[in-house]
Amino acid sequence: MEETEKKTESHSFENNADKVGIHENVSSEASARRNDGVKSSQSKPRLKLFQKVMEKSLQWLVDNAGFDRFSHYLQPLSKQNPQLTEAMHKQFISQLQTLVQKEIGSVIEEGNLKVKLEELDKLEELAKGISEPAWRPSGVPEQDVCSDLVSYYKKQEEYMRLQLKKLQKENAALAQKVQAGRESITDTEQGIASAVEEWRTSLQDLEAFVLTLSPSESF
């Protein structure tokens, strides 16, 4: 009797040990699969991951909308005409998949997710070579806002400084053009005055010459 109990206890202990070993193997395999899934998800673009998640969610929805559950809510019809119920279920699943896929496409298009997720992928690639930690809120909103405003005002100050230099350069060019115009007007006035003076001198010389002539010669 004692030997039988010992054999039973040893047999149950071995079974428990086998179960524990199997459970540990299953857990390690599941953990390895999760790690592989995380690594593969990290290497995939976000848009593909999003589409993959949506596909799995849709498949889960379709699996939960099986024929048994569908016919359960239509018991009178499913008992009287199971073929019609099955046809209705197939049509329901087809329309459900079409509508969900259309809605997912609308979300991607309206939210511009393709561009946004690609930008996140690019930022992630750029951040791989950066050892410094990314910016995080300090917990003090005033400090965070002030830090952002300081950088913003510095950019605005630099922009205004560049605009001021540009305007000063344009004003200097305009001033040179105005000065050149004034000099041209002055030169023109001096030329006109010189021409008038020469004309007056010539007229006076002509009058003097006429006066020196005798009346007969003048006639």
RAKAUR-V989367 format. One record per helix or strand of 3 or more residues. SS is the DSSP state (A for helix, B for strand). FROM is the first residue (numbers start at 0). LEN is the number of residues. If there is no record, write none. Layout:
# RAKAUR-V989367
ss->SS from->FROM len->LEN
ss->SS from->FROM len->LEN
This chain:
# RAKAUR-V989367
ss->A from->1 len->42
ss->A from->45 len->19
ss->A from->66 len->6
ss->A from->74 len->6
ss->A from->81 len->29
ss->A from->112 len->15
ss->A from->140 len->72
ss->A from->214 len->4
